[in-house]
């Protein structure tokens, strides 16, 4: 089978939306990958976004890090880079063989581990909380086209944002960041 690497950012985002809606991967995972792709590839101009399959991904990530370093922690920049790399890897796997496409996630691995340990194959609920990276959770949004995300800010302190538009722009994210900075008590 001849697979080309010609695809646009829109193609990648459509794939991530499709996989979440069809249950090919957890919707929270597909949304987290889409958010990272939108942000990282947001440093490209519209013409460059039309063919991201042929670009040097490391160079784009470097551009993103240089441009947005003040907006993110170093840990978050690394998470965005790994999510974008994962999104592209999954998209290319899906293009190669859509019929056999499947995604291994941490939840899947944890469920498999718990099934091996739990007696009588009783599934146990295994969740992990990261102290560095935000998590996108699947809840029933109060508005269509939005999602919720939680971010641990300290021991026992988690901030949850809801009704985040799926197409949040960098300018809107900056306005939100300025608002949150205003809430800080020094």
N, C-alpha and C positions, 0 to 999 in steps of 0.2 A: 504494500500500500504506500502510495506517495503522499506524504504529509508535508505541507509547507508551513513555515513559521510566519506567514503573513496574517496578522490579525490586529485589530484595533483595541483600544482601551474599552470602547463600547462593547466589543465582542466578549472581552474578558468579564466585564461587569454583567452582561447578559447571562453568561455561563454561570457566574456565581449566584445570581438571582434564581436562575433555573434550578440549580442543584439544591438550593435551600427550599424552594417551593415544592419541589418534587420529592424531597426527603432523601436525596442522594448524599447529603451531608447535613449535620445539624445546622439549622437556620442561623444560630448564633455564630457558628464558625464561618458560614458563607458571608454573613454580614461583616464580621471582623476582617475577613480577607478583602472584602469590597471596600471597606473604609480605608484600609491600608493602601490598596491599589489606587483609589481616588486621590489620596493625599500624596503618595510618592509620585505617581504619574502626573499629578497636578503641576509639577515643575516644568513639564513639557508644553510646548505650544500646541495648538489644535492640529497642525499638520503632522507633528511628530506623534501625536496620540493616535493618528490614523494607522500607524504601522509599528506597534510596539514589539511585535514578534522578531523584528530585525535589529532592535537596538541593543546597545551594550548596557545590560541591566546594572552592572556594578557602577558604571558611570552615572546612570540616572539616580541610583541610591546615593552616590557621592554628592550629586547636585542637590538632592532633597536634604541631605544632612547639612550641607553648607547653607542652604537657603532657610531651613526651618529649625536650625539648632537651638535658637532662642525660644522656640515654641514647645519643645519637647525635652524630656530628660534623656541622657545618653541611653538609658535602658529602653525607653520607649522608641527611640530611633532604631535600635537594634531589633526590637519586636516588629516594627513596621517593615524593616528590610526583610526579615525572615518570613513575615506573612505574605509579602509581595512575591518573594521567591517561591513560596509554597503555592500561592494562587496560580502562578504561571506554570509550575510543575503539574498541578492538578489539571489545568486547562489543556495542556499538551497531552497528558495521559488520556483525557476524555476525547480529544480530537482523534487520537490514534485508535481508540477502541471504546466507543460510547457504550456498547452492550455489556462490557465487563468492568465498567468504571465503578470503583468503590473507594471510599475514603476511610483511612484509619485515623481516629482521633484519640485524644487522651481519655475521653469518656469511654470509648470502645475498649481501649487497652485496660482501663481500670475495671470495667465490667467483666472483661475476660479474666483478669487476675482474681477478682472477687468470686467469680463462678468456680474457679479452680480450688479456691480455699474454702468457700462456704459449703456447709454440709447440704446434701440433697439438692445441689444446684440452685439454692435459694439466692436470688440476686440481692446484693446489698447496695445501698446508695453510697457512692463514693464521690465526694466533691473535694476539690482543692481550691484554696484561695491563694492567689499570687499577691505578694506584697509590692510588686513593681508594675505589673501590667494590668490595664483595664480589662474588664470582661464585658462582653456584650451578651445580654441575657434575652431569652425569648419570653416575652410576656405579651399579654393582650394590650397593644398600644391604645391610648385613648383616641388617637387619630390614625387613620390609614396612612401608610407610607412613612411611618416613624418606627423607632425602636428605643430600647432602654439600655443604658450602659452604667455599670457600677465600677468605681475605682477606689481601692483602699488607699487612704491617705496617712494612716498611722495604725498603731496597734488598737484593734477594736473600733476603728473609725473608717466607715465606708460611705462615700458619697454616691448617690444614684441620680443620674439624669434621665428624665423620661421625655417622650415626644421629640426625640432627636430626629430631624428629617433625614431620610436615607440619602438625600442628595445635598447634605450640608456642605456649603462652600467654605473655602479657607477664610474669606472675609467674615462670614457668619461665625465661624469657629473663633476667630480673633475677637469679635464683639463679645462672645460668650466668655472667653478667657478674661477680658477686661472686666466684665461684670463680676466674675468670681474673685478676681484680685481685689475688687472694691469691698467684698465681704470680709476680707481678712482682718483679724484683730491682732495688732502687734503688741 
